[in-house]
Amino acid sequence: MKKRYCLFLTALLILSWIPGFAAENTFKVTLKVFPENYVLMIDGREAPLKKEEDSLKSTLVTEGEHAFKFTSPDYKEKTLTLTITEPFILEEKLERTNSGLELVREIHTGLQPKSVEYTEDGKYLVTALLGDKKISVEVFDGKTFEKIKTIVLPKKYGELTGFVEIAFVGHTNEMWVSQMPANVVHVFAMDDFSLKKTIAVKGTSPKVILITADEKRAYVSNYTSHSVSVIDVDSKKLLFTFRTAKQPRGLAESPDGKYLYVAGYFNGVIQKFELPGCKLVKTLDFGYGSKRHLVLDKAKNILYASDMHTGSVYVVDCSDDSLVKRIPVDDKINTIKLSSDGKYLYASSRGPNAEKSYLIKGPRFGRAYAIDTASFSIVDWAWGRNQPTGLAVSPDDRYLAFTDFRDHMIEIYRIGWVK
């Protein structure tokens, strides 16, 4: 029976390649599924798969309801019940059986969730949307992951879209969100998420917001004006701006508060500025790259920098600003976050770009990685979906959250080695 079924589908596949042929009530299902070495069973019978471009495969399925079961060595099987009424693309992933990262929730969001952050108390999980004209920011319960607030800004801001990064200020109980097209930072009250103030940064395309350890200043990297804005947190007044290398993005404050590190995306340098005057004192150049995100381990005085061009994380000793290690990870490394005890560094990988543009889905899914900071080695990872970008770790180190930028989704994983 299985042999006859497979021969039938194979014949349909062959005939479908003949111009002008169309099987009645039979539709092509295109599959983007990872890992790629999977077996697809449809209604209990193995389905023949035709190789398409990149990682895509396809099969022919008759109209109606069918059970699709995906299996692959070292992965948990997944079964989907699908009603086939027309040709479509099915995008799915399987979860690794030997991973300490366990998927617990997939949260649908507005368009293009760029960043995601936990509040310091873990009460909320917040995402900023880059491409949604109706929704600016979404707030979820940090424990149940249910949405509790949709923030919609006035039309003159909301329709511009381009909300990017998030930062929190403890003593004022505020949330700061950057908006690139408007060249502003919005300040929200955390008690009711109302808009308190909008600050013009006097630069263009603001991205990362760094609140200093003493919460007196906020630094904002302006991507296209190649500058950083300095804002007084309490008064919300812009103090001054200063020039940086091209396309500044990541920011980190040294443990003693004397220096500010700025990541240059254009050529991959990291600049070191003396505070409070923001005088350039050193440029760290470890070869051409695209530095994106900076994270500082204050206890060890170690700076971590993600690099999208090299697909690596750079480890820098801040005592002399020397390169300790370059950790190759994956294509297009984006956001990095450190666990509260400093033992693990987590990284999101967007995966390779599409040939035509990075603004469309790439040929394969991205991933989320866990790196041991003692050995500087990758100890675990999980598949994401299309372009994992923003990433956050819960304050208790129990959960890892990352955004699938092109799927308008946040994935939540339980970190199994944390008890």
Secondary structure, DSSP 8 states (H G I E B T S, - for coil): -HHHHHHHHHHHHHHHTSTT---TTEEEEEEEEESSS-EEEETTEE---EE-STT-EEEEEESEEEEEEEE-TTB--EEEEEEESS-EEEEEE--BTT-SEEEEEEEE-SS-EEEEEE-TTSSEEEEEESS-SS-SEEEEETTT--EEEEE---HHHHTT--EEEEEEETTTTEEEEEETTTTEEEEEETTT--EEEEEE-SSSSEEEEEE-TTSSEEEEEETTTTEEEEEETTT--EEEEEE-SSSEEEEEE-TTSSEEEEEETTT--EEEEETTTTEEEEEE--SS--EEEEEEETTTTEEEEEETTTTEEEEEETTTTEEEEEEE--TTEEEEEE-TTSSEEEEEE-----SS-TTS--SS--EEEEEETTTTEEEEEEE--S-EEEEEE-TTS-EEEEEETTTTEEEEEEETT--
